[in-house]
């Protein structure tokens, strides 16, 4: 398993020109991608000369995180459909993410989609974007703050609702003691999930903070806690890769605890199929990226505002268990779920 990089390492995908070509009735996506500064690649003036909209997607992802690759794929699919010039950039450090948003403003983009994992850090950049008449939509994180921060629309799941749903499911599964593991302290979405679990679950809920940029530390932290407290019978993780690490931790600790998680990917689907992971909560990251980019295109070309600007567009939660995992397995194999 690849260990995520330092939380202060930004990741930028150079702007690529999305081309739609009809071949045997199918859409093919062509583009250039790589890492480097946001000023690299296709010249901004050249892109603007095509008359195509320029949209930036800026997230708090760490480079290589499988979840965010799904968000990016969805955004690229929408960009191809809408003939949009899309730039993707990310930095798990809130200050770094804010700097990337400001880079996009200086680049003269037509719209910005961003995550609000640390809402306070995005307040200034959002205000600056609005002052430059650049619409901003939110996705994934910040459902409780998108309106107060001045974001036009929001696409994601209500993490508090999702957390309570997990707590209720643990009751149905007759769990007694849950360990809810947060891999990024202060991330409003992750904090809300565990708070929701604790509120709805009638059993005992402990919260463990680990360093999500070091998968070895995640595994060691969970293993240590399970060894310390054999009464823990359920480990709730916040992402697919972290859940797979927890499966190893349970075995290393000699624990009988079950593993459940938020979010899924191709490997996690296999783990659910094999019984290593009890269930996953799917918030459909591909859909979040797709809707965020498509919504900006619709707003700029037709004045549409999803949810009327007063309600979020929910993409989850939905439970994926061994009984229904087959329905998403083929899409996961394609790298879109």
N, C-alpha and C positions, 0 to 999 in steps of 0.2 A: 504494500500500500504506500503510495507516495505521501510523504510528509509535507503539509502545506508550508509555504514560505513564511518569513517574518511578517508580523502584522503591519509593518511599516513599509512593505514593498508594494508600490503601485503596479498595476497591470494595465497596459493600454493596447488596444487592438487598432492598428492603423486603419484609417478610413479606406474602405474598398468600394468600388462601384458595383452595385448589384444589378445584374442583367437578367432579364427573363427571356428565355428562348423556348419556343414551342417545338418539341421534338416528340413525334409519335403521341401527341396529345398530352404530354406531361410537361411540368415546369422544371427547369433546371436552373440552379443558382450558381453564378460564377462570380468570383471576387478575389481580392488580394487581402491577405491578413498577415499579421506578424506582431512583434513587440517593438516598442520604441516610443519616442515622444509623440505627442498629439499633433505636432507640426510636420511629422514625416508623412511619406506616401503622397497620394494625389493632392495636388495643389488646391487649396480651398477655393481660389478664384476660378480654377478650371472646373471644379465641381459645380460651383454656383452658376457658371456659364451654361450649364446644361439645362437650367431652369428647373431642376429637380429639387425637392425638399431635402434639407440636411437635418438629420435628427441624431441626437446624442443620447446614449444609454449609459448612465453612470451608477454603478452599484458599489456595495461594501464587500464584495467578494474577494476571497484570496485566490491567487492564480491556481488554476487546475482543479478547483472545487467542482465536483461532478454536478451538484445541484445548479450552480450558476451557468454551467455549460448548456444545461437545458433551457434556462432563461434566455441565454444568448441565441440558441438555435431558433427559439420561437420568434425572437426579435428579428433575426435575419430572414425568416420565412415571410414575416409581414413586410419587411423592407423590400424583398424581392417582388412580392405581389403588388405593392404600392409604388414600385419604382422609386424608392427612397434611398438617399445616400446616408448610410448608417455608420456611426462611429461608436464603438464600445470601449469603455474604460472602467477600471475598478481599483479600489484601495480599501482594505478593511479598517484602516485608520481613519477616523472621522475627519480629521484635519486634512488628510490627503484626499479624501473623497470630495471635500468642499473645494479644494484647489482644482480638482479635475472638472468640477461643474463650472468654476470660473474660467477655466481654459476653454470650455465649450462656448461660453458666452462671448469671450473674445474672438472665437473662431467664427462667430456670426451664424450659429445654427438657427434653424427655424423652429425647433422644439427640443425639449429635454425631458427624458424619463429618468427618474432617480428613485433610490430606496431611502427610507427614513429610519434606519436602524438606530441612529443617534440624531433625533429630530432637531435638537438645539443647534447642532453643527451645520445643518442645512438651511436654517432660517435666513442667514445673511445672503448666501448664494441664490436662494429662491427669490428674495426681494430684489436682488440685482438683475436676475433674469426677467422678472416682471417689469422692471424699470426700462429694460431693453426691448420690451414688447415680445418676449419669448415665452410661449406657454410651457408650463411644467406639469407633468403628471407623475403620480407616485405609484410604486408597485412593491409588493412583497412585504415590506416592513413599514410600520407607522400608521396603521389603520385608525388609531385613536388621535392622531395629530395632523393628518394630512390637510384637513380643512383649516385648522388654526394656523398652519404654516403657509397657507395661501396656495396650496396645490389645486389644480383644476379638477383632476379626477384621480381615482385610486383603484388599483386592481390587486387583489390578494385575498387572504382569508383572515377572519377575525380570530386572532391567536388565543384570546381569552376563551372564546366559544370552543375552539379546537381543543384547548387544554381541558376544559370541563368535560367535553365529550370523551376524552381519553380517561379521565377520572371515573366517569360513569361506566366505561367499558371495563376498566380494571375491577370495579365492583361486580360486574356481570361475570367476570372471569374468576371471581372469588379470591382475588389477590388480597394480601394483608399489609404488606410493607413495601412501598415503592421508593426507588432512588431515582430522582429526576436530575439529569446531568446537563449542566449549562456550559457550553464550550466558549462562550464569549460574554464575560461579565458586562452588564450595562446595556446589552442589546435588548431593546424594548420587546421585540417579538419573542425572543427566547425566555425572557423573564415572565412575560404574560402567559406563555405556555405552561410553565411549571406552576405559576400561581393558580392557573385554572385547574390543573391536575389536583393540586393541594386542596382547592376549594370544594371540588366535586367528589373526590375520592374519600370514602368513609374510613379507609384504613390510614396507616401512618405514612407520611410523605417526607422524605429527607431530600434536601437539595445539595448537590455537589458541584462545585465550580472547578473546571479544568482548563488547561491551555489548549484551545483548539488548533493552534498553529503547530503543535507538536503531537502527532498521533501516538507516539510512544508514551508521552506523558499522560495522554487521555487513557490509554489502556492500563497503564500502571496505577493511575488514580482510581479507576473503577475497580481494578483487581484488589487493591489495598482496602478499599471500603467494604467490598464483599467479604473479604477475609476477616475484617474487624467485626462485621455484623452479619452472621449467618441467617438472621431472621428476614433479611431482604429477599423477597421472592419475585420482584419485578424491577427491571432496569429500564427506564424511559430515556431514550436518547433524542437529540435534536436534529439529527441528519443521518442519511443513509450510510456514509462512510464511517461515522462515529458508531452507528449501530453494529456494523460489521466488526469494528474493533471491540465493542462490548461483548460480542459473542465469544471472542477469544479470551476476554477478561473473565467471563463466567467460567469457562473451562479451566483457565489458569488458577482461579480461586477455589476450584472444586465446589462451586456453588450450584444450587438447584434453581436459581433465579431464571425467570424468563426475560426475554428482551423484546421491547416494543420501541417504535420510533416514529418521529415525524419525518416525512419526506421519503422518497424512494428513488432508486435508479435501477439499472439493469441487474447489477450484482445483488441489490437488496431484494429485487423480485425473486431471484433464484433462492435467496435465503428464506423468504416467506414460503416459497414452494417446497423447500426442503425441511421446513419446520424449525429452522434455527432462530428465526424472528417471528414472533406471534402475529404482529400486525404492523402496518404502517399507515400514517395519516397523510393522504395525498392532497397537496394544495395546488397541483398542476403548474409547476414553474414554467414549462413551455408556453402555456396559455397566458401566463402573466407577461412574459416578454412579448408575445405576439400582440396581445390586446393593448399594451402600453404604446408600442410603436404605431399600430394601426389607428389608435385613438387620436394620436397627434396628427396623423395624415387626414383623418376625417374632420378634425377640428379646423385644420388649415384649409382644407379644400371644400368643406361643406358646413362648417359651423356647428358640428355635432358635439355634444358633451354627454358622455355616458354617465348614467345615474343622475343626470340633470345637475351635476355639481353639488348635490346634497347627500348622495348615498354612494357608498363604495360598490364596486362590481366584485362580487365574491367568486373566487375560483376554488374554494374548498370550505370545510374539510370533507373528505370522504375516506372511509376505512378500506384498506386493501388487506384482505386476509387470505388464508389458504384456500377458502371456498370460492373466492371471486378473482384471485390473482391472475387466472388464465385470461381474463378479459383484457388485461393491460399488458400482459407479457410480450405479445408480438410488437406492441408499440414501444415498449422498453427496449426490445431488441433492436429497434430502428433508431434508438437514441433520442426519442422524443417524449418519453415518460420516465 
